[in-house]
Amino acid sequence: MVKFKFISILTLSLTLCNAYAQDKRPRELGIEIGVLKTGPLNAITDVSGVRVGQVTLQLGDSIRTGVTAILPHSGNIFQSKVPAAIYIGNGFGKLTGYSQVEELGNIETPIVLTNTLSVPTASDAVISYTLGLKNNENIRSVNPIVGETNDGYLNDIRGRHVKQHHVMEAIQKATSGPVEEGNVGAGTGTVCFGYKGGIGTSSRVIPENFGGYTVGVLVQTNFGGVLEINGVPIAKELKNYPKSFTYDVDGSCMIVVMTNAPLDARNLKRLAKRAMLGLAKTGGIASNGSGDYVIAVSTAETNRIPYNSPNLYLKTETLRNDVVSPLFLATIEATEEAIINSLFAAETTTGVGGKQIESLPVDQILDLISTYKK
């Protein structure tokens, strides 16, 4: 089943299309990754207040790209900043805003994902969005957070078809609730393990005796390696790992982690590092030309950072080091499942130059996994 939403755009008369490529997610097909429970939606939006908006650009035979925006809360993020950290698994990428997050330990704008050559445009749009918010009339510095993967195999990336209004639309239409996966938003033209990649998401809820907190992950998958699903060596069994290298193992993976656990930037950096373990469990190798970045954010209201305050001191509530291990596990599991979800949701795509990337052979994979269970 494929669902479409059409939005008329005056400039270029582009058709924006959001699609579900698969009727069922892996978990609904019996592939239960990890041991922790998922949230109700099994999505990053299970973290209260988190919203996601996506704009998908598909036009003719060459435009296969888009924008995905993730907002940690519904308020003015610049005026009410949130603790954050960024971990670089492999730095062959273009992540705007990294140094200030590293220095101050917070973010002050939505997080936007797009393609490599659209990062400057998206950054400009995030700045315009932030400057236009009420109470921001006098601010003179904005640190936009924009990440990317290179969708140039399927997309006419040199055409730079993502415009500021697409980014603004993605931010403005961001909602809580189910998150579309696969060939949508920033994942429209991506390739993963030689198959069609895309946007994927998942969540985990840790036990009540450790706080009952939720961890949500959203990924933009565009990387390579030797695919494994829930411990089953899929690429090896299908003898298709050379295929994983036709688009090379290079690429990128953007990983966004949100949690309502009260963590400071230091422990968020530790959380972000664990997301790379989730990527590794899928067979990703963080190759030489792969930009693998993890952005981790705490949405806890107790830890919000006001832009202006009469107080000299910032009072926060932070979990102790010795109780964060369950959050580490939650991050690993949610990252692994989000990546697999992106593959199951994506559909075969033909792009620029007539190049085609096929979707994951779901039936074959289900048969393999069933065999390994015996």
Backbone torsions as a table, in degrees:
resi	resn	phi	psi	omega
1	MET	NA	132.6	178.6
2	VAL	-123.5	127.9	179.3
3	LYS	-109.8	139.1	-179.9
4	PHE	-124.9	143.4	169.6
5	LYS	-120.6	127.0	-178.4
6	PHE	-110.1	132.1	179.0
7	ILE	-127.8	121.3	-178.7
8	SER	-75.1	135.6	177.5
9	ILE	-121.9	125.6	-178.1
10	LEU	-65.0	-47.7	-178.7
11	THR	-76.2	127.7	179.2
12	LEU	68.8	-7.1	-178.4
13	SER	49.6	46.2	-178.2
14	LEU	-74.5	147.1	172.2
15	THR	-103.2	123.4	179.7
16	LEU	-99.6	127.2	-171.8
17	CYS	-128.6	125.3	173.7
18	ASN	-109.9	127.9	-172.3
19	ALA	-132.4	142.9	166.4
20	TYR	-100.8	118.6	-175.7
21	ALA	-86.1	-23.9	-177.9
22	GLN	-125.0	146.8	176.6
23	ASP	-74.6	-30.1	-173.8
24	LYS	-129.0	143.5	174.6
25	ARG	-86.2	162.9	-177.8
26	PRO	-52.1	-42.4	-177.8
27	ARG	-62.3	-34.8	177.8
28	GLU	-71.8	-17.1	178.9
29	LEU	-97.9	8.7	175.7
30	GLY	97.2	4.0	178.7
31	ILE	-94.0	97.2	-176.8
32	GLU	-104.2	103.8	-177.1
33	ILE	-86.3	127.4	175.7
34	GLY	84.7	-173.4	-176.3
35	VAL	-119.3	-17.5	-179.3
36	LEU	-81.3	154.6	178.4
37	LYS	-75.2	149.0	173.8
38	THR	-86.5	166.3	169.6
39	GLY	-75.0	174.8	-176.8
40	PRO	-56.2	-36.2	-177.8
41	LEU	-98.2	-11.0	-172.2
42	ASN	50.6	51.5	-175.0
43	ALA	-149.5	163.2	179.0
44	ILE	-59.6	-26.3	-179.7
45	THR	-76.4	0.2	169.3
46	ASP	-68.7	-19.4	173.4
47	VAL	-78.2	117.4	-172.9
48	SER	-54.3	131.6	177.4
49	GLY	93.1	-19.2	-178.5
50	VAL	-74.0	135.8	179.5
51	ARG	-129.6	149.6	179.7
52	VAL	-131.1	135.3	175.3
53	GLY	-131.0	142.4	-176.9
54	GLN	-138.1	142.3	172.8
55	VAL	-125.9	126.4	-176.4
56	THR	-110.6	128.1	179.1
57	LEU	-111.6	112.8	174.3
58	GLN	-132.4	116.9	-177.8
59	LEU	-144.6	127.9	178.3
60	GLY	59.4	-142.8	-176.9
61	ASP	-107.7	11.3	-172.6
62	SER	-134.7	-16.3	-178.5
63	ILE	-99.8	113.4	-178.7
64	ARG	-141.2	80.3	-174.4
65	THR	-155.1	-173.0	179.5
66	GLY	169.1	-165.1	-175.4
67	VAL	-138.6	137.5	171.7
68	THR	-125.8	127.5	-179.7
69	ALA	-117.2	135.2	178.9
70	ILE	-123.0	123.8	-179.1
71	LEU	-113.8	129.2	-176.7
72	PRO	-75.4	-23.4	175.2
73	HIS	-157.6	170.7	-171.3
74	SER	-88.3	-2.5	-177.8
75	GLY	-90.4	-165.5	176.7
76	ASN	-79.6	103.4	-173.1
77	ILE	-65.6	-32.0	179.0
78	PHE	-65.6	-41.1	-179.0
79	GLN	-78.2	-23.0	-179.3
80	SER	-132.8	79.3	-174.3
81	LYS	-72.0	161.7	-179.4
82	VAL	-125.1	145.2	177.7
83	PRO	-59.7	142.0	-177.0
84	ALA	-156.6	161.5	174.7
85	ALA	-150.8	154.7	177.9
86	ILE	-127.0	131.1	176.1
87	TYR	-115.0	132.5	179.3
88	ILE	-99.8	107.7	175.8
89	GLY	-72.4	-45.9	171.2
90	ASN	-149.7	132.0	-165.1
91	GLY	-93.9	22.0	179.2
92	PHE	-82.8	74.1	-176.5
93	GLY	-164.9	-179.3	-176.5
94	LYS	-128.8	88.6	179.2
95	LEU	-107.1	106.4	179.1
96	THR	-74.0	136.5	173.8
97	GLY	99.8	-1.2	-173.3
98	TYR	-58.9	-48.3	-169.6
99	SER	-64.1	-36.9	-179.3
100	GLN	-72.3	-35.4	175.8
101	VAL	-64.6	-41.1	177.8
102	GLU	-62.6	-36.8	-176.7
103	GLU	-78.2	-44.4	-171.6
104	LEU	-104.3	-19.7	176.9
105	GLY	76.1	29.5	176.3
106	ASN	-153.2	165.2	170.1
107	ILE	-118.2	155.6	-175.7
108	GLU	-131.6	10.2	178.3
109	THR	-141.2	168.3	168.7
110	PRO	-59.0	157.6	172.2
111	ILE	-95.2	126.8	-178.1
112	VAL	-119.9	134.6	175.3
113	LEU	-115.2	141.0	179.3
114	THR	-158.3	-158.0	177.4
115	ASN	-93.7	165.9	-170.2
116	THR	-54.9	-50.0	-173.9
117	LEU	-81.4	-1.1	177.8
118	SER	-102.1	4.2	-179.9
119	VAL	-60.1	-44.6	178.6
120	PRO	-61.7	-42.1	178.6
121	THR	-62.9	-44.7	-180.0
122	ALA	-65.0	-38.1	178.1
123	SER	-62.3	-43.9	178.8
124	ASP	-61.5	-40.2	179.6
125	ALA	-65.9	-40.7	179.0
126	VAL	-65.1	-37.8	175.7
127	ILE	-62.5	-46.7	-179.9
128	SER	-61.4	-42.0	178.5
129	TYR	-60.2	-46.0	-177.2
130	THR	-67.1	-44.2	179.3
131	LEU	-62.1	-28.3	-176.5
132	GLY	-83.1	-5.8	-178.6
133	LEU	-76.4	148.2	176.9
134	LYS	-58.9	139.1	-178.4
135	ASN	80.3	-1.0	177.4
136	ASN	-103.5	15.8	-173.3
137	GLU	-62.0	-25.0	-174.5
138	ASN	-110.2	5.5	-178.9
139	ILE	-76.9	146.8	-175.9
140	ARG	-129.4	15.6	175.9
141	SER	-151.9	130.9	178.2
142	VAL	-135.6	135.8	178.7
143	ASN	-108.8	88.5	-178.9
144	PRO	-71.3	142.6	178.0
145	ILE	-108.5	106.6	-177.6
146	VAL	-131.6	124.2	177.4
147	GLY	-116.5	170.6	-173.5
148	GLU	-154.8	161.6	158.7
149	THR	-134.6	160.7	-174.9
150	ASN	-92.9	109.0	-178.9
151	ASP	-97.6	24.1	-173.3
152	GLY	-69.0	-9.6	176.6
153	TYR	-72.1	-38.6	-179.0
154	LEU	-106.5	-19.6	-173.0
155	ASN	-111.8	144.0	171.8
156	ASP	-73.1	75.4	-171.6
157	ILE	-66.4	-31.1	179.7
158	ARG	-67.9	-19.2	177.4
159	GLY	-72.7	-16.2	178.0
160	ARG	46.5	62.4	-173.0
161	HIS	-81.1	-15.2	175.6
162	VAL	-74.6	124.0	-179.8
163	LYS	-112.2	167.5	-178.0
164	GLN	-57.6	-37.5	-176.0
165	HIS	-68.9	-25.8	175.2
166	HIS	-67.5	-41.8	179.5
167	VAL	-65.8	-44.8	178.3
168	MET	-60.0	-40.6	179.8
169	GLU	-64.3	-42.3	179.2
170	ALA	-60.4	-42.1	178.9
171	ILE	-66.1	-46.6	-174.2
172	GLN	-70.0	-28.0	-179.6
173	LYS	-92.4	3.6	-178.2
174	ALA	-60.8	133.4	-178.8
175	THR	-138.5	163.8	169.1
176	SER	-81.7	179.3	-179.4
177	GLY	100.5	-169.2	-177.8
178	PRO	-57.8	146.4	179.7
179	VAL	-111.3	125.9	178.2
180	GLU	-68.5	142.8	-175.1
181	GLU	-124.4	168.0	176.8
182	GLY	86.3	-131.2	-174.9
183	ASN	-77.9	63.0	-179.2
184	VAL	-136.9	156.9	174.2
185	GLY	50.3	-134.9	-178.1
186	ALA	-67.9	-8.6	179.5
187	GLY	-98.6	7.5	-174.3
188	THR	-59.1	-39.7	-175.4
189	GLY	-113.9	20.4	-173.4
190	THR	-90.6	160.9	-177.9
191	VAL	-130.9	136.5	-176.4
192	CYS	-139.3	123.1	-178.4
193	PHE	57.0	29.4	-179.7
194	GLY	82.4	-3.4	176.1
195	TYR	-109.3	172.9	176.8
196	LYS	-68.6	124.3	176.3
197	GLY	-98.2	-159.0	179.0
198	GLY	159.5	-151.5	177.6
199	ILE	-91.4	135.4	175.2
200	GLY	-140.2	156.5	-178.6
201	THR	-150.4	156.8	178.6
202	SER	-164.2	167.7	178.5
203	SER	-147.7	163.1	174.5
204	ARG	-140.7	147.5	175.6
205	VAL	-118.6	123.9	-178.8
206	ILE	-83.4	157.7	-177.0
207	PRO	-57.9	153.1	-177.3
208	GLU	-59.8	-34.2	-178.1
209	ASN	-70.0	-10.2	172.8
210	PHE	-108.8	12.8	175.7
211	GLY	113.9	-17.0	178.7
212	GLY	66.6	23.2	-176.2
213	TYR	-75.4	158.9	179.3
214	THR	-110.0	139.6	171.8
215	VAL	-119.3	126.9	177.4
216	GLY	-120.1	143.0	-178.1
217	VAL	-129.8	140.0	170.4
218	LEU	-128.3	135.5	-178.2
219	VAL	-125.7	151.0	169.5
220	GLN	-117.0	103.3	-169.1
221	THR	-96.6	125.0	-177.9
222	ASN	-155.6	47.9	-172.0
223	PHE	-134.3	176.9	-176.4
224	GLY	-130.3	-179.0	-178.6
225	GLY	150.5	-146.6	179.9
226	VAL	-124.1	104.6	-167.9
227	LEU	-61.8	131.9	167.9
228	GLU	-127.8	143.5	177.0
229	ILE	-127.1	114.9	179.4
230	ASN	53.2	39.8	176.9
231	GLY	87.8	-6.7	179.9
232	VAL	-90.4	125.9	-176.2
233	PRO	-76.8	77.9	-173.1
234	ILE	-59.3	-51.8	-177.3
235	ALA	-60.8	-40.3	-179.4
236	LYS	-67.1	-43.0	-178.5
237	GLU	-68.7	-37.3	179.7
238	LEU	-84.1	-4.1	-178.5
239	LYS	52.1	41.3	-178.2
240	ASN	-118.2	12.8	-179.7
241	TYR	-66.6	-25.6	169.3
242	PRO	-59.1	-34.1	178.0
243	LYS	-61.5	-32.6	179.3
244	SER	-62.6	-16.2	-176.7
245	PHE	-104.6	1.3	177.8
246	THR	-66.4	-35.0	172.8
247	TYR	-94.7	10.9	-177.2
248	ASP	69.5	166.5	176.5
249	VAL	-81.6	-12.5	179.7
250	ASP	-69.3	160.8	-178.3
251	GLY	157.7	-136.1	176.7
252	SER	-170.3	160.8	170.4
253	CYS	-140.6	121.0	172.5
254	MET	-95.5	130.4	-178.7
255	ILE	-125.8	123.9	177.4
256	VAL	-114.4	124.3	-178.7
257	VAL	-115.2	126.3	175.5
258	MET	-121.1	141.1	175.6
259	THR	-146.0	147.9	174.3
260	ASN	-89.9	3.3	175.4
261	ALA	-69.7	138.3	-179.7
262	PRO	-77.1	91.6	-179.9
263	LEU	-116.3	147.6	172.8
264	ASP	-89.8	176.6	-175.6
265	ALA	-61.2	-34.0	-178.5
266	ARG	-63.6	-48.3	179.9
267	ASN	-75.4	-23.5	172.5
268	LEU	-67.2	-35.4	175.5
269	LYS	-63.6	-40.4	177.4
270	ARG	-64.5	-39.4	177.0
271	LEU	-62.1	-44.9	-178.3
272	ALA	-61.0	-38.0	179.1
273	LYS	-59.7	-36.3	-177.2
274	ARG	-68.7	-23.6	178.0
275	ALA	-61.3	-32.9	178.0
276	MET	-65.0	-27.7	175.2
277	LEU	-67.6	-35.5	175.9
278	GLY	-64.9	-40.1	176.2
279	LEU	-62.4	-43.0	-179.3
280	ALA	-62.6	-34.4	-178.7
281	LYS	-67.3	-18.1	175.9
282	THR	-88.9	-5.6	-179.4
283	GLY	102.1	4.0	176.2
284	GLY	-68.6	146.0	-175.5
285	ILE	-120.6	4.6	-179.2
286	ALA	48.9	61.5	-172.1
287	SER	-66.9	173.4	-178.0
288	ASN	-52.5	-44.1	-176.2
289	GLY	-99.1	25.1	-178.5
290	SER	-105.2	131.0	175.7
291	GLY	-97.8	99.2	-175.5
292	ASP	-112.0	105.0	-175.2
293	TYR	-121.7	141.5	176.2
294	VAL	-122.1	125.6	175.6
295	ILE	-110.2	117.5	-178.9
296	ALA	-113.6	134.4	-173.4
297	VAL	-135.1	138.6	170.3
298	SER	-101.2	125.2	-179.3
299	THR	-95.1	2.9	-175.8
300	ALA	-54.8	127.5	-177.7
301	GLU	-63.7	-28.5	-180.0
302	THR	-67.0	-16.8	-175.4
303	ASN	-111.3	11.9	177.5
304	ARG	-63.1	148.4	-175.4
305	ILE	-117.3	105.5	-177.4
306	PRO	-69.9	142.3	177.6
307	TYR	-65.7	-42.8	177.4
308	ASN	-122.6	136.8	177.8
309	SER	-154.3	140.6	176.8
310	PRO	-76.4	-10.2	-176.2
311	ASN	-87.5	142.7	175.8
312	LEU	-76.2	-23.0	-173.2
313	TYR	-115.7	144.7	176.2
314	LEU	-103.5	114.3	-179.2
315	LYS	-95.1	122.0	-179.7
316	THR	-132.2	167.3	176.6
317	GLU	-120.3	120.6	-172.9
318	THR	-129.3	134.6	177.5
319	LEU	-64.7	146.5	176.1
320	ARG	-71.6	155.3	178.7
321	ASN	-56.3	-38.9	-171.9
322	ASP	-80.2	7.1	176.0
323	VAL	-121.5	12.4	-177.4
324	VAL	-95.6	-7.6	-178.0
325	SER	-57.4	-40.1	176.6
326	PRO	-59.8	-32.5	177.1
327	LEU	-69.4	-34.1	175.6
328	PHE	-60.6	-48.8	179.9
329	LEU	-61.4	-42.3	179.4
330	ALA	-59.8	-40.1	-180.0
331	THR	-66.5	-43.5	179.1
332	ILE	-60.9	-49.4	-177.8
333	GLU	-64.5	-44.7	-177.8
334	ALA	-66.7	-35.5	177.7
335	THR	-66.7	-47.2	178.9
336	GLU	-57.0	-47.8	-176.7
337	GLU	-70.0	-35.7	178.2
338	ALA	-61.4	-40.9	179.0
339	ILE	-63.9	-46.1	179.5
340	ILE	-65.3	-38.7	177.2
341	ASN	-59.8	-38.3	-179.7
342	SER	-62.9	-37.2	-179.4
343	LEU	-72.1	-42.3	-179.4
344	PHE	-67.5	-31.7	-177.1
345	ALA	-81.6	-25.4	-174.2
346	ALA	-72.5	150.4	179.6
347	GLU	-121.1	156.9	-180.0
348	THR	-50.8	134.1	-175.3
349	THR	-134.5	135.3	171.8
350	THR	-108.6	132.9	-175.6
351	GLY	-131.0	-150.5	-173.4
352	VAL	-54.7	136.6	179.5
353	GLY	71.8	13.6	-179.9
354	GLY	75.2	8.4	179.8
355	LYS	-70.1	137.8	-177.6
356	GLN	-122.9	136.8	173.0
357	ILE	-119.2	125.7	-176.9
358	GLU	-83.6	155.5	175.4
359	SER	-76.4	165.3	178.4
360	LEU	-59.6	135.8	177.4
361	PRO	-77.4	82.4	-169.6
362	VAL	-59.8	-44.5	-177.5
363	ASP	-61.1	-43.5	178.0
364	GLN	-61.8	-41.3	-177.9
365	ILE	-67.0	-40.8	177.9
366	LEU	-62.8	-38.1	177.1
367	ASP	-64.2	-42.1	178.8
368	LEU	-62.9	-45.6	-178.6
369	ILE	-64.1	-38.9	177.8
370	SER	-62.6	-40.0	178.6
371	THR	-63.1	-41.2	-178.4
372	TYR	-69.5	-22.9	179.5
373	LYS	-74.7	-23.2	-175.5
374	LYS	-74.3	NA	NA
